[in-house]
Amino acid sequence: MERSVCLLIHGFGGDSKEISYLQNYLSEKNINTCIADLPGHGKTKRELSKSSPKEWVSYLENKINELKTSNEKIILIGFSMGGLLCTNFLQVKEIYKIVLINTPIYFWNMKVVVRDIFSDIKKRNYEHIKYYRNSVFGTSLKSGIDFLRVLKSAKNRFKDIKMPALVLQCKEDESVRYKSAKYIANQIGSQADLILYDGGCHQIFQKALDIREKACGDIYIFLISK
């Protein structure tokens, strides 16, 4: 019997908590899953800075090779920068589907950012301001450049995706402008299904409680479809 597995890849500076809700959802549906923990991520600013895109790709390559030994098919599910990293493995014959979630091409939705900041000031609750401050100053200049390098190289590879792809994006994502998803889907062409969600935010599985169930359902349907 044909055996398949979904490899879930978190975003830049993040960890498995970003996608654990999706993993649990799929596991309850009897979908075989595995989460990638990228080197240097989910730890300190210093640890992230010490790691590099080369290490991230090498780690994923080793993980995919491990999964190939017991699975005939592999589905890559990339959240945010995880979606960018997926493009490094388009020639692996065992990979037959790709899911890209809030994957950046154009970042910082300033309309949402400004709205959040003014809301914080009005309510004297500075949760959003702290979040944006940490987003800007929580990583080193070196790590920021590493991220831009990953984005630049991936941007030119989306057109090489020939397998079925699902592209999901929240319109109210503060970190990624939703025209990113349109760009990616256009580059992939007829092989891509694009779904845009009204509302939401970047951390769709942690904070977008009104959308994450729908997103998980859409991913599940895509996974079980032929």
KOLVO-174638 format. One line per field, with one value per residue: residue in one letter; x, y, z of N, C-alpha, C in turn. Coordinates in steps of 0.1 Angstrom, whole numbers, plus 5000, padded with zeros to 4 digits. Layout:
! KOLVO-174638
type	A | ...
n.c1	X | ...
n.c2	Y | ...
n.c3	Z | ...
ca.c1	X | ...
ca.c2	Y | ...
ca.c3	Z | ...
c.c1	X | ...
c.c2	Y | ...
c.c3	Z | ...
This chain:
! KOLVO-174638
type	M | E | R | S | V | C | L | L | I | H | G | F | G | G | D | S | K | E | I | S | Y | L | Q | N | Y | L | S | E | K | N | I | N | T | C | I | A | D | L | P | G | H | G | K | T | K | R | E | L | S | K | S | S | P | K | E | W | V | S | Y | L | E | N | K | I | N | E | L | K | T | S | N | E | K | I | I | L | I | G | F | S | M | G | G | L | L | C | T | N | F | L | Q | V | K | E | I | Y | K | I | V | L | I | N | T | P | I | Y | F | W | N | M | K | V | V | V | R | D | I | F | S | D | I | K | K | R | N | Y | E | H | I | K | Y | Y | R | N | S | V | F | G | T | S | L | K | S | G | I | D | F | L | R | V | L | K | S | A | K | N | R | F | K | D | I | K | M | P | A | L | V | L | Q | C | K | E | D | E | S | V | R | Y | K | S | A | K | Y | I | A | N | Q | I | G | S | Q | A | D | L | I | L | Y | D | G | G | C | H | Q | I | F | Q | K | A | L | D | I | R | E | K | A | C | G | D | I | Y | I | F | L | I | S | K
n.c1	5008 | 5005 | 5024 | 5023 | 5036 | 5033 | 5055 | 5059 | 5069 | 5081 | 5081 | 5104 | 5126 | 5108 | 5091 | 5080 | 5056 | 5042 | 5029 | 5018 | 4991 | 4979 | 4993 | 4982 | 4956 | 4956 | 4967 | 4946 | 4930 | 4940 | 4962 | 4996 | 5022 | 5051 | 5072 | 5094 | 5123 | 5139 | 5174 | 5188 | 5165 | 5136 | 5149 | 5174 | 5182 | 5209 | 5215 | 5200 | 5213 | 5237 | 5232 | 5225 | 5211 | 5221 | 5225 | 5198 | 5186 | 5201 | 5195 | 5168 | 5170 | 5182 | 5162 | 5141 | 5153 | 5154 | 5126 | 5120 | 5128 | 5108 | 5085 | 5065 | 5055 | 5058 | 5046 | 5050 | 5046 | 5047 | 5050 | 5049 | 5082 | 5089 | 5076 | 5090 | 5114 | 5106 | 5109 | 5134 | 5134 | 5122 | 5128 | 5129 | 5117 | 5099 | 5083 | 5051 | 5031 | 5025 | 5020 | 5015 | 5016 | 5007 | 5030 | 5058 | 5064 | 5061 | 5064 | 5052 | 5023 | 5013 | 4989 | 4975 | 4994 | 4996 | 4969 | 4968 | 4986 | 4976 | 4952 | 4962 | 4973 | 4950 | 4936 | 4954 | 4968 | 4994 | 5001 | 5003 | 5022 | 5044 | 5048 | 5054 | 5078 | 5094 | 5095 | 5110 | 5134 | 5141 | 5157 | 5190 | 5210 | 5224 | 5208 | 5185 | 5194 | 5200 | 5174 | 5164 | 5179 | 5170 | 5144 | 5149 | 5161 | 5141 | 5120 | 5124 | 5120 | 5094 | 5080 | 5089 | 5075 | 5058 | 5041 | 5008 | 4997 | 4988 | 4979 | 4976 | 4964 | 4960 | 4941 | 4944 | 4969 | 4996 | 5023 | 5028 | 5019 | 4989 | 4991 | 5013 | 5006 | 4991 | 5010 | 5027 | 5009 | 5003 | 5028 | 5032 | 5010 | 4985 | 4986 | 4982 | 4961 | 4945 | 4936 | 4922 | 4918 | 4894 | 4902 | 4920 | 4955 | 4991 | 5001 | 4984 | 4976 | 4979 | 4968 | 4947 | 4919 | 4893 | 4897 | 4915 | 4904 | 4890 | 4911 | 4927 | 4908 | 4906 | 4932 | 4933 | 4914 | 4927 | 4949 | 4938 | 4927 | 4929
n.c2	4988 | 5022 | 5046 | 5077 | 5109 | 5140 | 5167 | 5192 | 5226 | 5252 | 5288 | 5317 | 5322 | 5310 | 5282 | 5248 | 5253 | 5271 | 5256 | 5234 | 5231 | 5226 | 5202 | 5185 | 5185 | 5172 | 5148 | 5137 | 5132 | 5110 | 5114 | 5110 | 5127 | 5149 | 5171 | 5197 | 5210 | 5237 | 5244 | 5265 | 5280 | 5292 | 5297 | 5316 | 5350 | 5350 | 5323 | 5320 | 5337 | 5325 | 5303 | 5293 | 5298 | 5278 | 5257 | 5253 | 5244 | 5221 | 5206 | 5201 | 5186 | 5163 | 5154 | 5149 | 5129 | 5109 | 5104 | 5094 | 5068 | 5052 | 5060 | 5065 | 5087 | 5123 | 5151 | 5185 | 5210 | 5243 | 5269 | 5304 | 5315 | 5289 | 5280 | 5292 | 5278 | 5253 | 5253 | 5245 | 5218 | 5208 | 5190 | 5165 | 5134 | 5120 | 5139 | 5151 | 5169 | 5203 | 5226 | 5260 | 5284 | 5316 | 5327 | 5347 | 5372 | 5399 | 5419 | 5431 | 5445 | 5475 | 5489 | 5473 | 5472 | 5499 | 5504 | 5486 | 5497 | 5522 | 5513 | 5501 | 5523 | 5538 | 5521 | 5518 | 5495 | 5476 | 5454 | 5448 | 5467 | 5458 | 5433 | 5441 | 5455 | 5435 | 5419 | 5435 | 5441 | 5417 | 5400 | 5395 | 5417 | 5401 | 5378 | 5388 | 5395 | 5369 | 5359 | 5374 | 5366 | 5339 | 5345 | 5358 | 5339 | 5319 | 5332 | 5331 | 5305 | 5295 | 5293 | 5269 | 5249 | 5220 | 5202 | 5195 | 5223 | 5241 | 5273 | 5294 | 5323 | 5349 | 5378 | 5399 | 5396 | 5408 | 5407 | 5398 | 5408 | 5402 | 5401 | 5387 | 5360 | 5359 | 5365 | 5342 | 5321 | 5328 | 5325 | 5297 | 5288 | 5268 | 5246 | 5254 | 5260 | 5287 | 5302 | 5328 | 5343 | 5362 | 5386 | 5374 | 5367 | 5368 | 5346 | 5322 | 5297 | 5299 | 5323 | 5332 | 5324 | 5324 | 5315 | 5294 | 5268 | 5265 | 5268 | 5245 | 5225 | 5230 | 5224 | 5197 | 5186 | 5192 | 5175 | 5149 | 5147 | 5137
n.c3	5000 | 4992 | 5009 | 5026 | 5038 | 5056 | 5057 | 5079 | 5079 | 5098 | 5103 | 5099 | 5125 | 5142 | 5157 | 5163 | 5175 | 5160 | 5140 | 5152 | 5159 | 5134 | 5128 | 5148 | 5141 | 5115 | 5122 | 5138 | 5118 | 5107 | 5091 | 5082 | 5098 | 5101 | 5119 | 5110 | 5127 | 5124 | 5124 | 5149 | 5152 | 5171 | 5195 | 5210 | 5200 | 5194 | 5188 | 5165 | 5148 | 5146 | 5130 | 5095 | 5062 | 5046 | 5064 | 5072 | 5048 | 5044 | 5067 | 5062 | 5038 | 5048 | 5065 | 5047 | 5032 | 5051 | 5055 | 5030 | 5031 | 5042 | 5031 | 5002 | 4991 | 4996 | 5012 | 5012 | 5036 | 5041 | 5063 | 5062 | 5060 | 5058 | 5036 | 5016 | 5017 | 5009 | 4981 | 4975 | 4970 | 4947 | 4928 | 4939 | 4935 | 4951 | 4963 | 4959 | 4963 | 4974 | 5000 | 5007 | 5031 | 5041 | 5030 | 5024 | 4999 | 4994 | 5021 | 5054 | 5059 | 5059 | 5063 | 5081 | 5102 | 5111 | 5118 | 5140 | 5158 | 5164 | 5176 | 5199 | 5212 | 5217 | 5234 | 5254 | 5256 | 5249 | 5233 | 5206 | 5197 | 5212 | 5200 | 5173 | 5178 | 5188 | 5165 | 5147 | 5161 | 5173 | 5160 | 5146 | 5124 | 5106 | 5106 | 5095 | 5069 | 5060 | 5058 | 5038 | 5017 | 5014 | 5006 | 4981 | 4965 | 4964 | 4952 | 4925 | 4919 | 4921 | 4898 | 4889 | 4901 | 4895 | 4905 | 4921 | 4940 | 4969 | 4979 | 5005 | 5022 | 5046 | 5044 | 5062 | 5073 | 5091 | 5086 | 5061 | 5029 | 5011 | 4984 | 4979 | 4979 | 4956 | 4937 | 4939 | 4933 | 4906 | 4895 | 4897 | 4882 | 4865 | 4881 | 4907 | 4935 | 4948 | 4979 | 4996 | 5027 | 5044 | 5069 | 5097 | 5106 | 5107 | 5122 | 5118 | 5128 | 5155 | 5164 | 5148 | 5154 | 5143 | 5118 | 5115 | 5117 | 5094 | 5075 | 5081 | 5074 | 5046 | 5038 | 5045 | 5027 | 5003 | 5006 | 5006 | 4981 | 4947
ca.c1	5000 | 5013 | 5024 | 5027 | 5038 | 5034 | 5065 | 5055 | 5081 | 5077 | 5087 | 5116 | 5127 | 5097 | 5093 | 5069 | 5043 | 5035 | 5022 | 5014 | 4976 | 4977 | 4997 | 4973 | 4943 | 4958 | 4969 | 4933 | 4923 | 4949 | 4973 | 5009 | 5029 | 5064 | 5075 | 5109 | 5127 | 5151 | 5186 | 5189 | 5152 | 5129 | 5158 | 5178 | 5187 | 5223 | 5215 | 5195 | 5223 | 5248 | 5228 | 5225 | 5202 | 5227 | 5222 | 5184 | 5183 | 5208 | 5187 | 5155 | 5174 | 5184 | 5149 | 5134 | 5159 | 5149 | 5112 | 5119 | 5131 | 5096 | 5073 | 5066 | 5051 | 5060 | 5039 | 5057 | 5037 | 5055 | 5044 | 5058 | 5095 | 5090 | 5071 | 5101 | 5124 | 5101 | 5113 | 5147 | 5133 | 5112 | 5133 | 5128 | 5106 | 5089 | 5075 | 5041 | 5022 | 5031 | 5011 | 5022 | 5007 | 5012 | 5044 | 5061 | 5071 | 5060 | 5061 | 5047 | 5010 | 5013 | 4976 | 4972 | 5003 | 4992 | 4957 | 4970 | 4994 | 4966 | 4943 | 4970 | 4974 | 4937 | 4932 | 4965 | 4972 | 5005 | 5004 | 5007 | 5034 | 5055 | 5050 | 5061 | 5091 | 5102 | 5097 | 5120 | 5146 | 5143 | 5167 | 5202 | 5211 | 5228 | 5197 | 5176 | 5200 | 5198 | 5160 | 5162 | 5186 | 5161 | 5133 | 5153 | 5164 | 5129 | 5111 | 5126 | 5118 | 5080 | 5076 | 5093 | 5066 | 5050 | 5031 | 4997 | 5001 | 4978 | 4985 | 4967 | 4969 | 4951 | 4942 | 4948 | 4982 | 5003 | 5037 | 5029 | 5008 | 4983 | 4995 | 5023 | 5000 | 4987 | 5022 | 5031 | 4999 | 5005 | 5041 | 5030 | 5001 | 4973 | 4988 | 4980 | 4948 | 4947 | 4925 | 4924 | 4908 | 4891 | 4906 | 4931 | 4967 | 5002 | 5002 | 4971 | 4972 | 4980 | 4960 | 4935 | 4909 | 4882 | 4901 | 4924 | 4897 | 4887 | 4923 | 4930 | 4899 | 4910 | 4944 | 4930 | 4907 | 4937 | 4958 | 4932 | 4922 | 4938
ca.c2	5000 | 5034 | 5053 | 5091 | 5117 | 5155 | 5174 | 5206 | 5234 | 5265 | 5301 | 5323 | 5325 | 5303 | 5268 | 5239 | 5258 | 5278 | 5247 | 5222 | 5229 | 5219 | 5188 | 5177 | 5184 | 5162 | 5135 | 5132 | 5127 | 5098 | 5118 | 5109 | 5140 | 5151 | 5185 | 5200 | 5220 | 5243 | 5247 | 5279 | 5287 | 5290 | 5298 | 5330 | 5358 | 5346 | 5310 | 5321 | 5344 | 5315 | 5294 | 5299 | 5292 | 5265 | 5247 | 5250 | 5235 | 5208 | 5199 | 5196 | 5176 | 5151 | 5150 | 5143 | 5116 | 5100 | 5101 | 5086 | 5054 | 5045 | 5067 | 5066 | 5101 | 5133 | 5164 | 5196 | 5221 | 5253 | 5281 | 5316 | 5312 | 5275 | 5279 | 5296 | 5267 | 5242 | 5254 | 5239 | 5204 | 5205 | 5179 | 5153 | 5127 | 5116 | 5151 | 5152 | 5180 | 5214 | 5236 | 5272 | 5292 | 5329 | 5327 | 5360 | 5378 | 5413 | 5418 | 5443 | 5451 | 5487 | 5492 | 5465 | 5476 | 5513 | 5502 | 5479 | 5506 | 5532 | 5506 | 5499 | 5536 | 5542 | 5512 | 5517 | 5481 | 5477 | 5441 | 5448 | 5474 | 5449 | 5423 | 5446 | 5458 | 5422 | 5414 | 5443 | 5441 | 5404 | 5392 | 5403 | 5421 | 5390 | 5369 | 5395 | 5393 | 5355 | 5357 | 5381 | 5357 | 5328 | 5350 | 5361 | 5326 | 5312 | 5339 | 5327 | 5290 | 5291 | 5289 | 5255 | 5240 | 5214 | 5193 | 5203 | 5232 | 5249 | 5285 | 5300 | 5336 | 5357 | 5391 | 5408 | 5392 | 5420 | 5405 | 5394 | 5414 | 5391 | 5400 | 5377 | 5347 | 5360 | 5364 | 5328 | 5313 | 5332 | 5319 | 5283 | 5285 | 5260 | 5236 | 5261 | 5265 | 5299 | 5306 | 5340 | 5344 | 5376 | 5387 | 5366 | 5373 | 5359 | 5333 | 5317 | 5285 | 5303 | 5335 | 5334 | 5314 | 5324 | 5310 | 5282 | 5255 | 5265 | 5265 | 5231 | 5218 | 5232 | 5217 | 5183 | 5183 | 5192 | 5164 | 5136 | 5148 | 5130
ca.c3	5000 | 4991 | 5022 | 5024 | 5050 | 5054 | 5064 | 5082 | 5081 | 5105 | 5098 | 5103 | 5139 | 5149 | 5161 | 5160 | 5181 | 5149 | 5132 | 5160 | 5158 | 5121 | 5129 | 5156 | 5133 | 5105 | 5129 | 5142 | 5105 | 5103 | 5082 | 5088 | 5098 | 5108 | 5120 | 5109 | 5136 | 5117 | 5132 | 5153 | 5153 | 5183 | 5206 | 5212 | 5189 | 5191 | 5182 | 5152 | 5141 | 5143 | 5120 | 5082 | 5052 | 5041 | 5074 | 5072 | 5037 | 5046 | 5077 | 5055 | 5029 | 5056 | 5070 | 5035 | 5029 | 5062 | 5052 | 5018 | 5033 | 5046 | 5024 | 4987 | 4987 | 5006 | 5009 | 5019 | 5041 | 5046 | 5068 | 5061 | 5054 | 5055 | 5022 | 5007 | 5018 | 5001 | 4967 | 4973 | 4968 | 4937 | 4919 | 4946 | 4928 | 4961 | 4966 | 4949 | 4966 | 4982 | 5006 | 5011 | 5040 | 5045 | 5025 | 5020 | 4988 | 4998 | 5036 | 5061 | 5055 | 5067 | 5067 | 5094 | 5113 | 5116 | 5126 | 5153 | 5167 | 5169 | 5185 | 5211 | 5219 | 5221 | 5245 | 5263 | 5257 | 5239 | 5229 | 5192 | 5196 | 5216 | 5189 | 5162 | 5182 | 5188 | 5151 | 5141 | 5169 | 5179 | 5152 | 5142 | 5110 | 5099 | 5104 | 5085 | 5056 | 5057 | 5054 | 5024 | 5007 | 5012 | 4998 | 4968 | 4957 | 4963 | 4943 | 4911 | 4917 | 4922 | 4884 | 4886 | 4908 | 4885 | 4912 | 4927 | 4950 | 4976 | 4984 | 5015 | 5027 | 5053 | 5039 | 5073 | 5077 | 5093 | 5082 | 5046 | 5021 | 5005 | 4970 | 4978 | 4975 | 4942 | 4929 | 4940 | 4925 | 4892 | 4890 | 4896 | 4871 | 4866 | 4892 | 4920 | 4940 | 4957 | 4988 | 5004 | 5039 | 5050 | 5083 | 5101 | 5109 | 5102 | 5130 | 5115 | 5136 | 5169 | 5168 | 5140 | 5159 | 5135 | 5105 | 5115 | 5115 | 5079 | 5068 | 5083 | 5066 | 5032 | 5036 | 5045 | 5015 | 4993 | 5008 | 5002 | 4967 | 4938
c.c1	5009 | 5012 | 5029 | 5029 | 5038 | 5045 | 5062 | 5067 | 5076 | 5084 | 5100 | 5116 | 5117 | 5101 | 5081 | 5056 | 5035 | 5026 | 5017 | 4999 | 4973 | 4981 | 4987 | 4960 | 4945 | 4960 | 4956 | 4925 | 4931 | 4958 | 4986 | 5017 | 5042 | 5067 | 5090 | 5112 | 5140 | 5162 | 5186 | 5176 | 5145 | 5137 | 5161 | 5182 | 5201 | 5223 | 5210 | 5206 | 5235 | 5245 | 5227 | 5215 | 5208 | 5224 | 5207 | 5180 | 5189 | 5200 | 5174 | 5159 | 5176 | 5171 | 5141 | 5140 | 5155 | 5135 | 5111 | 5121 | 5119 | 5083 | 5075 | 5062 | 5053 | 5053 | 5046 | 5046 | 5045 | 5047 | 5054 | 5071 | 5096 | 5085 | 5082 | 5112 | 5120 | 5106 | 5127 | 5146 | 5123 | 5116 | 5133 | 5116 | 5095 | 5079 | 5064 | 5031 | 5029 | 5020 | 5019 | 5013 | 5014 | 5027 | 5048 | 5068 | 5072 | 5056 | 5058 | 5035 | 5008 | 4999 | 4972 | 4981 | 4999 | 4979 | 4959 | 4977 | 4984 | 4956 | 4950 | 4970 | 4961 | 4933 | 4942 | 4969 | 4982 | 5010 | 5010 | 5020 | 5046 | 5058 | 5058 | 5076 | 5100 | 5105 | 5109 | 5134 | 5150 | 5153 | 5179 | 5201 | 5215 | 5217 | 5187 | 5181 | 5198 | 5184 | 5158 | 5169 | 5177 | 5150 | 5137 | 5155 | 5151 | 5120 | 5112 | 5124 | 5103 | 5075 | 5080 | 5085 | 5057 | 5039 | 5019 | 5001 | 4988 | 4984 | 4974 | 4973 | 4957 | 4952 | 4946 | 4961 | 4990 | 5017 | 5038 | 5017 | 5002 | 4985 | 5006 | 5018 | 4995 | 4999 | 5027 | 5022 | 5001 | 5018 | 5039 | 5021 | 4990 | 4974 | 4984 | 4965 | 4951 | 4934 | 4930 | 4913 | 4906 | 4895 | 4919 | 4943 | 4978 | 5002 | 4988 | 4967 | 4973 | 4971 | 4947 | 4924 | 4897 | 4884 | 4908 | 4917 | 4894 | 4900 | 4928 | 4921 | 4903 | 4923 | 4942 | 4923 | 4917 | 4946 | 4951 | 4927 | 4933 | 4946
c.c2	5013 | 5042 | 5067 | 5098 | 5132 | 5160 | 5188 | 5214 | 5248 | 5276 | 5306 | 5327 | 5318 | 5289 | 5260 | 5244 | 5265 | 5269 | 5234 | 5220 | 5222 | 5204 | 5180 | 5175 | 5172 | 5148 | 5129 | 5127 | 5115 | 5101 | 5117 | 5122 | 5139 | 5166 | 5187 | 5211 | 5226 | 5246 | 5262 | 5286 | 5283 | 5291 | 5313 | 5337 | 5354 | 5333 | 5311 | 5327 | 5334 | 5305 | 5301 | 5292 | 5279 | 5254 | 5243 | 5241 | 5221 | 5199 | 5193 | 5185 | 5162 | 5145 | 5143 | 5130 | 5105 | 5095 | 5092 | 5072 | 5046 | 5051 | 5068 | 5080 | 5110 | 5145 | 5174 | 5206 | 5231 | 5265 | 5293 | 5313 | 5297 | 5272 | 5282 | 5284 | 5255 | 5242 | 5248 | 5224 | 5200 | 5194 | 5166 | 5145 | 5123 | 5127 | 5153 | 5163 | 5190 | 5223 | 5248 | 5281 | 5305 | 5331 | 5340 | 5362 | 5393 | 5413 | 5432 | 5449 | 5463 | 5492 | 5486 | 5470 | 5489 | 5511 | 5496 | 5489 | 5516 | 5526 | 5504 | 5512 | 5540 | 5534 | 5512 | 5503 | 5479 | 5464 | 5441 | 5455 | 5466 | 5439 | 5429 | 5450 | 5446 | 5417 | 5421 | 5441 | 5427 | 5395 | 5401 | 5407 | 5410 | 5380 | 5375 | 5393 | 5379 | 5353 | 5363 | 5372 | 5345 | 5333 | 5352 | 5349 | 5319 | 5319 | 5335 | 5312 | 5286 | 5287 | 5275 | 5245 | 5233 | 5204 | 5202 | 5211 | 5239 | 5261 | 5292 | 5313 | 5343 | 5372 | 5402 | 5404 | 5405 | 5419 | 5403 | 5400 | 5403 | 5390 | 5391 | 5363 | 5347 | 5359 | 5349 | 5319 | 5316 | 5325 | 5304 | 5280 | 5276 | 5250 | 5241 | 5263 | 5276 | 5301 | 5317 | 5341 | 5358 | 5375 | 5379 | 5374 | 5364 | 5346 | 5327 | 5306 | 5288 | 5314 | 5337 | 5324 | 5313 | 5317 | 5297 | 5269 | 5254 | 5262 | 5251 | 5222 | 5218 | 5224 | 5202 | 5178 | 5182 | 5179 | 5151 | 5136 | 5142 | 5141
c.c3	5000 | 5004 | 5020 | 5038 | 5047 | 5063 | 5066 | 5086 | 5087 | 5098 | 5103 | 5117 | 5148 | 5153 | 5158 | 5165 | 5170 | 5141 | 5139 | 5159 | 5145 | 5122 | 5137 | 5148 | 5122 | 5111 | 5133 | 5129 | 5099 | 5092 | 5088 | 5087 | 5105 | 5108 | 5119 | 5119 | 5131 | 5127 | 5136 | 5156 | 5167 | 5196 | 5208 | 5199 | 5185 | 5184 | 5168 | 5143 | 5137 | 5133 | 5106 | 5073 | 5047 | 5051 | 5074 | 5060 | 5039 | 5056 | 5070 | 5045 | 5036 | 5061 | 5058 | 5031 | 5039 | 5059 | 5040 | 5020 | 5037 | 5040 | 5009 | 4983 | 4999 | 5002 | 5018 | 5023 | 5047 | 5050 | 5068 | 5054 | 5051 | 5041 | 5012 | 5006 | 5010 | 4987 | 4964 | 4969 | 4957 | 4928 | 4926 | 4941 | 4938 | 4965 | 4956 | 4951 | 4975 | 4987 | 5011 | 5019 | 5045 | 5042 | 5019 | 5006 | 4991 | 5013 | 5041 | 5055 | 5064 | 5071 | 5080 | 5105 | 5119 | 5124 | 5139 | 5163 | 5172 | 5178 | 5199 | 5219 | 5225 | 5234 | 5256 | 5266 | 5246 | 5234 | 5215 | 5190 | 5201 | 5206 | 5178 | 5165 | 5182 | 5174 | 5144 | 5148 | 5175 | 5172 | 5149 | 5128 | 5101 | 5096 | 5094 | 5071 | 5051 | 5052 | 5040 | 5013 | 5004 | 5003 | 4983 | 4959 | 4955 | 4953 | 4929 | 4908 | 4917 | 4908 | 4881 | 4893 | 4898 | 4892 | 4917 | 4939 | 4956 | 4982 | 4992 | 5020 | 5034 | 5047 | 5049 | 5080 | 5079 | 5087 | 5067 | 5039 | 5012 | 4990 | 4968 | 4973 | 4960 | 4933 | 4928 | 4931 | 4910 | 4886 | 4888 | 4884 | 4875 | 4877 | 4906 | 4923 | 4950 | 4966 | 4997 | 5015 | 5043 | 5064 | 5085 | 5105 | 5104 | 5109 | 5129 | 5124 | 5151 | 5173 | 5160 | 5143 | 5150 | 5121 | 5105 | 5112 | 5100 | 5071 | 5069 | 5075 | 5051 | 5029 | 5036 | 5032 | 5003 | 4994 | 5003 | 4988 | 4958 | 4930
